[in-house]
């Protein structure tokens, strides 16, 4: 990619990012009082992250069975309130163990 094309792309990305962050600030000048809307807006980042991440998790290892093992461990540990680092490391270890088991079979 040439530098002549690179900088316009960066400028467009910066403008879009700025607009996405500034539009709510200019549109909603008063605090949002509705509990429903506030709770809805609170959970949007988690829902978007989950929708973007979860489908790729199932195909990241190349074998659905080993990916399911990692997802199962991650869900169980997250449900029990473990930290993000603990959940991620345990899920990776579960995938590695499942792949090792698949090699033995």
N, CA, C and O atoms as a MOPAC input file, in Angstrom:
PM7 MOZYME 1SCF
protein

 N      0.84700 1    -1.16000 1     0.00000 1
 C      0.00000 1     0.00000 1     0.00000 1
 C      0.90200 1     1.23500 1     0.00000 1
 O      1.88600 1     1.30600 1     0.73600 1
 N      0.55500 1     2.17000 1    -0.81300 1
 C      1.35800 1     3.38700 1    -0.90000 1
 C      0.97900 1     4.35500 1     0.21600 1
 O     -0.12100 1     4.28600 1     0.76500 1
 N      1.89400 1     5.25100 1     0.54200 1
 C      1.64500 1     6.24300 1     1.58300 1
 C      0.52000 1     7.19600 1     1.18000 1
 O     -0.19800 1     7.72100 1     2.03100 1
 N      0.38000 1     7.40900 1    -0.12500 1
 C     -0.68700 1     8.28600 1    -0.59900 1
 C     -2.07200 1     7.73600 1    -0.31100 1
 O     -3.02000 1     8.50400 1    -0.14600 1
 N     -2.20200 1     6.41800 1    -0.24900 1
 C     -3.49000 1     5.79700 1     0.06500 1
 C     -3.63400 1     5.53800 1     1.56400 1
 O     -4.75200 1     5.47100 1     2.07500 1
 N     -2.52600 1     5.39500 1     2.26100 1
 C     -2.55600 1     5.05900 1     3.68200 1
 C     -3.14900 1     6.19000 1     4.53300 1
 O     -4.03000 1     5.94400 1     5.35700 1
 N     -2.68200 1     7.40300 1     4.34300 1
 C     -3.11600 1     8.51200 1     5.18700 1
 C     -4.59600 1     8.85800 1     5.02200 1
 O     -5.23500 1     9.18400 1     6.02200 1
 N     -5.17900 1     8.80600 1     3.82000 1
 C     -6.64000 1     9.02400 1     3.75000 1
 C     -7.43400 1     7.95000 1     4.49900 1
 O     -8.46400 1     8.25100 1     5.10200 1
 N     -6.96200 1     6.70400 1     4.46400 1
 C     -7.63800 1     5.64400 1     5.21900 1
 C     -7.59200 1     5.93400 1     6.71200 1
 O     -8.59500 1     5.77800 1     7.40800 1
 N     -6.44300 1     6.35200 1     7.20200 1
 C     -6.30300 1     6.67300 1     8.62000 1
 C     -7.19000 1     7.86600 1     8.97700 1
 O     -7.81200 1     7.87400 1    10.03900 1
 N     -7.25300 1     8.86100 1     8.11200 1
 C     -8.08700 1    10.03300 1     8.37900 1
 C     -9.57100 1     9.65300 1     8.43900 1
 O    -10.29900 1    10.14600 1     9.30200 1
 N    -10.02000 1     8.79000 1     7.54000 1
 C    -11.42300 1     8.35900 1     7.55200 1
 C    -11.72000 1     7.55600 1     8.81900 1
 O    -12.76000 1     7.74900 1     9.45000 1
 N    -10.80900 1     6.65800 1     9.19000 1
 C    -11.01700 1     5.87900 1    10.41600 1
 C    -11.06800 1     6.79000 1    11.64500 1
 O    -11.88500 1     6.57400 1    12.54000 1
 N    -10.20300 1     7.80300 1    11.69600 1
 C    -10.19900 1     8.73200 1    12.81600 1
 C    -11.50500 1     9.52400 1    12.86700 1
 O    -12.06300 1     9.73000 1    13.94400 1
 N    -11.98800 1     9.96300 1    11.71700 1
 C    -13.23700 1    10.72700 1    11.67500 1
 C    -14.42600 1     9.86600 1    12.11800 1
 O    -15.27600 1    10.32800 1    12.87900 1
 N    -14.48600 1     8.63400 1    11.64900 1
 C    -15.58200 1     7.74700 1    12.03100 1
 C    -15.53800 1     7.46200 1    13.52800 1
 O    -16.57100 1     7.49600 1    14.19600 1
 N    -14.35800 1     7.18200 1    14.05400 1
 C    -14.21700 1     6.92500 1    15.48300 1
 C    -14.63100 1     8.14300 1    16.30000 1
 O    -15.31500 1     8.00900 1    17.31500 1
 N    -14.22500 1     9.30800 1    15.86900 1
 C    -14.57700 1    10.54300 1    16.57200 1
 C    -16.08700 1    10.76500 1    16.54800 1
 O    -16.67800 1    11.10300 1    17.57300 1
 N    -16.71300 1    10.57700 1    15.39000 1
 C    -18.15900 1    10.78000 1    15.28000 1
 C    -18.93800 1     9.81200 1    16.16800 1
 O    -19.90800 1    10.20000 1    16.81900 1
 N    -18.50900 1     8.55700 1    16.18800 1
 C    -19.21100 1     7.56600 1    17.00100 1
 C    -19.15100 1     7.94000 1    18.47800 1
 O    -20.09800 1     7.69000 1    19.22300 1
 N    -18.05500 1     8.52900 1    18.89300 1
 C    -17.91800 1     8.89000 1    20.30500 1
 C    -18.56200 1    10.23300 1    20.63700 1
 O    -18.99900 1    10.44400 1    21.76800 1
 N    -18.62500 1    11.13500 1    19.67300 1
 C    -19.14500 1    12.47300 1    19.95000 1
 C    -20.65900 1    12.59800 1    19.74100 1
 O    -21.29500 1    13.42100 1    20.40000 1
 N    -21.24500 1    11.81300 1    18.85200 1
 C    -22.68700 1    11.92400 1    18.60400 1
 C    -23.52900 1    11.70400 1    19.86100 1
 O    -24.44100 1    12.49300 1    20.10800 1
 N    -23.27100 1    10.67800 1    20.66300 1
 C    -24.07800 1    10.53100 1    21.88300 1
 C    -23.90300 1    11.70700 1    22.85000 1
 O    -24.85400 1    12.10200 1    23.52500 1
 N    -22.70200 1    12.26000 1    22.91700 1
 C    -22.48000 1    13.38900 1    23.82900 1
 C    -23.25300 1    14.62800 1    23.39200 1
 O    -23.72900 1    15.38900 1    24.23500 1
 N    -23.38000 1    14.83500 1    22.09900 1
 C    -24.10200 1    16.01000 1    21.62400 1
 C    -25.60600 1    15.77300 1    21.55100 1
 O    -26.38500 1    16.71400 1    21.70200 1
 N    -26.02500 1    14.53000 1    21.32400 1
 C    -27.45000 1    14.24000 1    21.19400 1
 C    -28.15100 1    14.17500 1    22.54700 1
 O    -29.30300 1    14.58900 1    22.67300 1
 N    -27.46300 1    13.66000 1    23.54800 1
 C    -28.06100 1    13.49500 1    24.87300 1
 C    -27.35900 1    14.42900 1    25.86100 1
 O    -26.35700 1    14.06100 1    26.47500 1
 N    -27.88400 1    15.60500 1    26.00100 1
 C    -27.26500 1    16.58500 1    26.90600 1
 C    -27.67300 1    16.34400 1    28.36300 1
 O    -26.88900 1    16.59800 1    29.27800 1
 N    -28.88900 1    15.85700 1    28.57600 1
 C    -29.36000 1    15.59300 1    29.92900 1
 C    -29.02900 1    14.14700 1    30.30200 1
 O    -28.91700 1    13.29000 1    29.42500 1
 N    -28.87400 1    13.87800 1    31.58200 1
 C    -28.63000 1    12.48500 1    31.99800 1
 C    -29.82300 1    11.59700 1    31.64500 1
 O    -30.97100 1    12.04000 1    31.69800 1
 N    -29.55100 1    10.37100 1    31.29400 1
 C    -30.60600 1     9.40300 1    30.97400 1
 C    -31.14900 1     8.86500 1    32.29300 1
 O    -30.40600 1     8.29300 1    33.09000 1
 N    -32.43200 1     9.04900 1    32.51600 1
 C    -33.03300 1     8.67700 1    33.79900 1
 C    -33.70600 1     7.30300 1    33.75800 1
 O    -33.89900 1     6.68400 1    34.80400 1
 N    -34.05500 1     6.83200 1    32.59800 1
 C    -34.74600 1     5.55200 1    32.48200 1
 C    -33.80200 1     4.40800 1    32.85900 1
 O    -32.72900 1     4.25900 1    32.27500 1
 N    -34.21900 1     3.59900 1    33.84400 1
 C    -33.38800 1     2.47000 1    34.26000 1
 C    -33.23300 1     1.45300 1    33.14400 1
 O    -32.17000 1     0.85300 1    32.98500 1
 N    -34.30300 1     1.25700 1    32.36600 1
 C    -34.25200 1     0.28300 1    31.28100 1
 C    -33.22200 1     0.68700 1    30.23800 1
 O    -32.40900 1    -0.14200 1    29.82800 1
 N    -33.23700 1     1.92900 1    29.80200 1
 C    -32.29500 1     2.40000 1    28.77800 1
 C    -30.87000 1     2.39000 1    29.31800 1
 O    -29.93900 1     2.01400 1    28.60600 1
 N    -30.69300 1     2.80100 1    30.57100 1
 C    -29.35100 1     2.78900 1    31.14700 1
 C    -28.79800 1     1.38000 1    31.25100 1
 O    -27.62700 1     1.15700 1    30.94300 1
 N    -29.61500 1     0.42000 1    31.68100 1
 C    -29.13300 1    -0.96300 1    31.76400 1
 C    -28.89200 1    -1.52900 1    30.36700 1
 O    -27.95200 1    -2.29800 1    30.16000 1
 N    -29.74000 1    -1.15000 1    29.40600 1
 C    -29.54100 1    -1.58400 1    28.02400 1
 C    -28.20000 1    -1.08200 1    27.49200 1
 O    -27.44600 1    -1.84400 1    26.88600 1
 N    -27.90400 1     0.18600 1    27.71500 1
 C    -26.64500 1     0.76100 1    27.24600 1
 C    -25.43800 1     0.19200 1    27.99200 1
 O    -24.33300 1     0.15900 1    27.45100 1
 N    -25.64600 1    -0.25000 1    29.21700 1
 C    -24.55400 1    -0.84400 1    29.98700 1
 C    -24.12000 1    -2.17400 1    29.38700 1
 O    -22.92800 1    -2.48200 1    29.36900 1
 N    -25.07200 1    -2.97000 1    28.89400 1
 C    -24.75400 1    -4.30600 1    28.40800 1
 C    -24.37600 1    -4.36200 1    26.93000 1
 O    -23.96200 1    -5.41900 1    26.45400 1
 N    -24.50400 1    -3.27800 1    26.19900 1
 C    -24.16900 1    -3.29400 1    24.77400 1
 C    -22.71400 1    -3.70800 1    24.51400 1
 O    -22.48800 1    -4.55100 1    23.64600 1
 N    -21.72600 1    -3.16100 1    25.21500 1
 C    -20.34600 1    -3.58400 1    24.92000 1
 C    -20.12200 1    -5.08000 1    25.11200 1
 O    -19.41100 1    -5.69900 1    24.32100 1
 N    -20.71000 1    -5.66700 1    26.13900 1
 C    -20.55100 1    -7.10000 1    26.37400 1
 C    -21.22200 1    -7.92000 1    25.27500 1
 O    -20.67900 1    -8.92900 1    24.82500 1
 N    -22.38300 1    -7.48900 1    24.85400 1
 C    -23.10300 1    -8.21200 1    23.80700 1
 C    -22.35900 1    -8.14900 1    22.47900 1
 O    -22.26100 1    -9.15100 1    21.77100 1
 N    -21.83800 1    -6.98500 1    22.14300 1
 C    -21.09800 1    -6.84000 1    20.88200 1
 C    -19.81100 1    -7.65500 1    20.92400 1
 O    -19.47200 1    -8.32600 1    19.94900 1
 N    -19.09500 1    -7.60500 1    22.03900 1
 C    -17.86400 1    -8.38100 1    22.16300 1
 C    -18.14600 1    -9.87600 1    22.05300 1
 O    -17.41200 1   -10.60500 1    21.38600 1
 N    -19.19800 1   -10.32300 1    22.70100 1
 C    -19.56100 1   -11.73500 1    22.60900 1
 C    -19.96200 1   -12.14300 1    21.20300 1
 O    -19.58600 1   -13.21900 1    20.73600 1
 N    -20.71800 1   -11.29600 1    20.52900 1
 C    -21.14600 1   -11.60900 1    19.16000 1
 C    -19.97500 1   -11.63500 1    18.19300 1
 O    -19.98900 1   -12.38700 1    17.21900 1
 N    -18.96300 1   -10.81900 1    18.45200 1
 C    -17.79700 1   -10.79800 1    17.56800 1
 C    -16.83100 1   -11.93800 1    17.87900 1
 O    -16.17400 1   -12.45400 1    16.97500 1
 N    -16.73900 1   -12.33200 1    19.13600 1
 C    -15.73000 1   -13.29500 1    19.56200 1
 C    -16.19900 1   -14.73900 1    19.47400 1
 O    -15.45700 1   -15.60100 1    19.00200 1
 N    -17.40800 1   -15.01500 1    19.91800 1
 C    -17.82700 1   -16.40400 1    20.09200 1
 C    -17.77900 1   -17.24900 1    18.82300 1
 O    -17.26200 1   -18.36400 1    18.88700 1
 N    -18.27900 1   -16.79800 1    17.68200 1
 C    -18.21200 1   -17.68200 1    16.50600 1
 C    -16.77800 1   -18.04300 1    16.12000 1
 O    -16.52000 1   -19.16800 1    15.69200 1
 N    -15.85700 1   -17.11400 1    16.26400 1
 C    -14.47300 1   -17.39400 1    15.89400 1
 C    -13.82000 1   -18.36500 1    16.86500 1
 O    -12.92400 1   -19.11400 1    16.47500 1
 N    -14.24700 1   -18.36800 1    18.10800 1
 C    -13.67400 1   -19.28000 1    19.10300 1
 C    -13.91100 1   -20.72900 1    18.68800 1
 O    -13.04500 1   -21.58000 1    18.88900 1
 N    -15.06100 1   -21.00900 1    18.12000 1
 C    -15.38500 1   -22.38400 1    17.75000 1
 C    -14.55800 1   -22.90100 1    16.57200 1
 O    -14.42800 1   -24.11300 1    16.40000 1
 N    -14.00300 1   -22.01000 1    15.76800 1
 C    -13.24200 1   -22.43900 1    14.59800 1
 C    -11.74500 1   -22.13200 1    14.71800 1
 O    -10.99200 1   -22.36100 1    13.77100 1
 N    -11.31900 1   -21.62800 1    15.84900 1
 C     -9.92700 1   -21.19000 1    15.98700 1
 C     -8.94400 1   -22.34200 1    16.08000 1
 O     -7.78100 1   -22.17700 1    15.71100 1
 N     -9.36700 1   -23.49300 1    16.55700 1
 C     -8.42900 1   -24.61000 1    16.72600 1
 C     -8.39800 1   -25.54400 1    15.52900 1
 O     -7.48900 1   -26.36500 1    15.41200 1
 N     -9.36200 1   -25.43400 1    14.64900 1
 C     -9.41800 1   -26.33000 1    13.50400 1
 C    -10.20900 1   -27.59500 1    13.79100 1
 O    -10.50700 1   -28.35300 1    12.86700 1
 N    -10.55200 1   -27.83800 1    15.03100 1
 C    -11.33800 1   -29.01200 1    15.41100 1
 C    -12.41000 1   -28.54500 1    16.39400 1
 O    -12.10000 1   -27.98300 1    17.44400 1
 N    -13.63600 1   -28.77600 1    16.05100 1
 C    -14.75100 1   -28.29300 1    16.86400 1
 C    -14.74500 1   -28.92700 1    18.25200 1
 O    -15.16500 1   -28.29100 1    19.21900 1
 N    -14.27900 1   -30.16000 1    18.36500 1
 C    -14.28100 1   -30.83700 1    19.67000 1
 C    -13.31400 1   -30.19200 1    20.64800 1
 O    -13.65000 1   -30.00500 1    21.81700 1
 N    -12.11300 1   -29.84900 1    20.18500 1
 C    -11.15200 1   -29.21700 1    21.08500 1
 C    -11.58300 1   -27.79300 1    21.43300 1
 O    -11.37000 1   -27.32800 1    22.55300 1
 N    -12.18800 1   -27.10800 1    20.46900 1
 C    -12.68900 1   -25.76700 1    20.74200 1
 C    -13.82300 1   -25.81800 1    21.75400 1
 O    -13.92000 1   -24.95000 1    22.62100 1
 N    -14.68000 1   -26.82600 1    21.65100 1
 C    -15.78300 1   -26.97300 1    22.59900 1
 C    -15.26100 1   -27.24700 1    24.00700 1
 O    -15.85400 1   -26.79500 1    24.98700 1
 N    -14.16400 1   -27.97700 1    24.11300 1
 C    -13.55900 1   -28.21800 1    25.42900 1
 C    -13.08800 1   -26.90600 1    26.05000 1
 O    -13.31700 1   -26.65800 1    27.23400 1
 N    -12.43900 1   -26.07700 1    25.26100 1
 C    -11.98500 1   -24.78500 1    25.76500 1
 C    -13.13400 1   -23.88100 1    26.14700 1
 O    -13.08500 1   -23.21200 1    27.18000 1
 N    -14.17000 1   -23.85300 1    25.32400 1
 C    -15.34500 1   -23.02300 1    25.62000 1
 C    -16.03400 1   -23.51500 1    26.89300 1
 O    -16.46200 1   -22.71000 1    27.72000 1
 N    -16.14100 1   -24.83100 1    27.04800 1
 C    -16.79500 1   -25.37900 1    28.23800 1
 C    -16.04200 1   -24.98900 1    29.50800 1
 O    -16.65300 1   -24.57400 1    30.49300 1
 N    -14.73000 1   -25.12100 1    29.48500 1
 C    -13.93300 1   -24.73800 1    30.65400 1
 C    -14.06800 1   -23.24800 1    30.92000 1
 O    -14.22100 1   -22.83600 1    32.07000 1
 N    -14.01300 1   -22.43600 1    29.87300 1
 C    -14.12500 1   -20.98900 1    30.04400 1
 C    -15.47900 1   -20.60300 1    30.62300 1
 O    -15.54400 1   -19.75600 1    31.51300 1
 N    -16.54600 1   -21.19700 1    30.14400 1
 C    -17.88600 1   -20.87200 1    30.64000 1
 C    -18.03700 1   -21.28500 1    32.09600 1
 O    -18.58800 1   -20.53400 1    32.89900 1
 N    -17.55300 1   -22.47500 1    32.44200 1
 C    -17.67300 1   -22.93700 1    33.82800 1
 C    -16.89900 1   -22.03100 1    34.78000 1
 O    -17.41600 1   -21.64600 1    35.82900 1
 N    -15.66800 1   -21.69100 1    34.42200 1
 C    -14.86400 1   -20.84700 1    35.30100 1
 C    -15.41800 1   -19.42000 1    35.37900 1
 O    -15.42000 1   -18.81100 1    36.44900 1
 N    -15.88300 1   -18.89400 1    34.25800 1
 C    -16.46600 1   -17.54900 1    34.27500 1
 C    -17.74800 1   -17.53400 1    35.09200 1
 O    -18.02000 1   -16.56900 1    35.80700 1
 N    -18.53900 1   -18.59700 1    34.99000 1
 C    -19.78200 1   -18.69100 1    35.75700 1
 C    -19.48600 1   -18.69400 1    37.25600 1
 O    -20.26800 1   -18.17500 1    38.05200 1
 N    -18.35100 1   -19.28400 1    37.62900 1
 C    -17.96500 1   -19.33100 1    39.04800 1
 C    -17.27000 1   -18.06100 1    39.51900 1
 O    -16.86300 1   -17.97000 1    40.67700 1
 N    -17.13200 1   -17.07700 1    38.62600 1
 C    -16.61500 1   -15.77800 1    39.02700 1
 C    -15.10500 1   -15.64300 1    38.99900 1
 O    -14.56400 1   -14.73300 1    39.62800 1
 N    -14.41500 1   -16.51100 1    38.29700 1
 C    -12.95600 1   -16.41300 1    38.19800 1
 C    -12.56900 1   -15.22200 1    37.33000 1
 O    -13.38000 1   -14.73000 1    36.54500 1
 N    -11.35400 1   -14.77100 1    37.46900 1
 C    -10.87200 1   -13.62400 1    36.71500 1
 C    -10.61700 1   -13.94900 1    35.25700 1
 O    -10.53800 1   -15.11400 1    34.86500 1
 N    -10.48800 1   -12.89800 1    34.46100 1
 C    -10.30500 1   -13.05700 1    33.02100 1
 C     -9.03300 1   -13.82100 1    32.68800 1
 O     -9.04900 1   -14.70000 1    31.82600 1
 N     -7.93800 1   -13.50100 1    33.35600 1
 C     -6.67100 1   -14.18100 1    33.08100 1
 C     -6.75600 1   -15.65500 1    33.44000 1
 O     -6.26800 1   -16.50300 1    32.69400 1
 N     -7.36000 1   -15.96500 1    34.55600 1
 C     -7.52400 1   -17.36200 1    34.97000 1
 C     -8.36800 1   -18.13000 1    33.95800 1
 O     -8.02600 1   -19.25100 1    33.58300 1
 N     -9.45900 1   -17.53300 1    33.52200 1
 C    -10.34600 1   -18.18600 1    32.55300 1
 C     -9.61900 1   -18.41500 1    31.23000 1
 O     -9.71000 1   -19.49700 1    30.65000 1
 N     -8.89900 1   -17.40100 1    30.75200 1
 C     -8.20700 1   -17.52300 1    29.46700 1
 C     -7.11800 1   -18.58900 1    29.52000 1
 O     -7.00300 1   -19.39500 1    28.59700 1
 N     -6.32200 1   -18.60500 1    30.57700 1
 C     -5.24400 1   -19.59400 1    30.68500 1
 C     -5.81700 1   -20.99800 1    30.82100 1
 O     -5.31900 1   -21.93200 1    30.19100 1
 N     -6.85000 1   -21.15600 1    31.63000 1
 C     -7.45800 1   -22.47600 1    31.79800 1
 C     -8.08000 1   -22.97300 1    30.49800 1
 O     -7.98900 1   -24.16000 1    30.18400 1
 N     -8.70600 1   -22.08100 1    29.74100 1
 C     -9.29800 1   -22.48600 1    28.46300 1
 C     -8.21900 1   -22.90200 1    27.47800 1
 O     -8.38200 1   -23.88000 1    26.74800 1
 N     -7.11600 1   -22.16100 1    27.45400 1
 C     -6.00100 1   -22.53300 1    26.56800 1
 C     -5.41200 1   -23.87900 1    26.96100 1
 O     -5.09700 1   -24.69600 1    26.09500 1
 N     -5.26200 1   -24.11700 1    28.25800 1
 C     -4.75100 1   -25.41000 1    28.72400 1
 C     -5.71800 1   -26.55000 1    28.39900 1
 O     -5.29400 1   -27.65800 1    28.07200 1
 N     -7.00800 1   -26.27100 1    28.49100 1
 C     -8.00200 1   -27.29300 1    28.15200 1
 C     -7.94300 1   -27.63700 1    26.67200 1
 O     -8.05000 1   -28.80600 1    26.30000 1
 N     -7.77500 1   -26.62600 1    25.82500 1
 C     -7.65400 1   -26.87600 1    24.38500 1
 C     -6.38900 1   -27.68100 1    24.10000 1
 O     -6.41800 1   -28.62500 1    23.30900 1
 N     -5.28000 1   -27.31100 1    24.74000 1
 C     -4.02100 1   -28.04000 1    24.53300 1
 C     -4.15600 1   -29.48800 1    24.98900 1
 O     -3.67800 1   -30.40000 1    24.31400 1
 N     -4.80400 1   -29.70200 1    26.12700 1
 C     -5.00300 1   -31.06800 1    26.61500 1
 C     -5.91400 1   -31.85500 1    25.67600 1
 O     -5.66000 1   -33.03000 1    25.40800 1
 N     -6.95600 1   -31.22600 1    25.18400 1
 C     -7.87100 1   -31.90700 1    24.26300 1
 C     -7.17200 1   -32.23300 1    22.94800 1
 O     -7.40400 1   -33.29800 1    22.37600 1
 N     -6.32000 1   -31.33200 1    22.46000 1
 C     -5.57800 1   -31.62300 1    21.23200 1
 C     -4.58100 1   -32.74900 1    21.45900 1
 O     -4.39500 1   -33.59700 1    20.58600 1
 N     -3.94200 1   -32.76700 1    22.61700 1
 C     -3.02900 1   -33.87200 1    22.93900 1
 C     -3.76500 1   -35.18100 1    23.01600 1
 O     -3.25800 1   -36.20200 1    22.55200 1
 N     -4.95700 1   -35.18100 1    23.59500 1
 C     -5.76700 1   -36.38300 1    23.67000 1
 C     -6.18200 1   -36.85300 1    22.28600 1
 O     -6.20500 1   -38.05400 1    22.01700 1
 N     -6.50800 1   -35.91700 1    21.41000 1
 C     -6.88700 1   -36.26600 1    20.03100 1
 C     -5.72700 1   -36.91000 1    19.27100 1
 O     -5.93400 1   -37.78400 1    18.43000 1
 N     -4.51800 1   -36.47200 1    19.57400 1
 C     -3.34100 1   -37.05700 1    18.91300 1
 C     -3.13600 1   -38.49900 1    19.36100 1
 O     -2.67900 1   -39.33600 1    18.58200 1
 N     -3.47200 1   -38.78800 1    20.61200 1
 C     -3.28700 1   -40.14400 1    21.12700 1
 C     -4.33800 1   -41.11200 1    20.58600 1
 O     -4.09300 1   -42.31500 1    20.49000 1
 N     -5.49500 1   -40.58500 1    20.23700 1
 C     -6.58300 1   -41.45900 1    19.75000 1
 C     -6.45000 1   -41.77800 1    18.31700 1
 O     -7.28200 1   -42.49700 1    17.76400 1

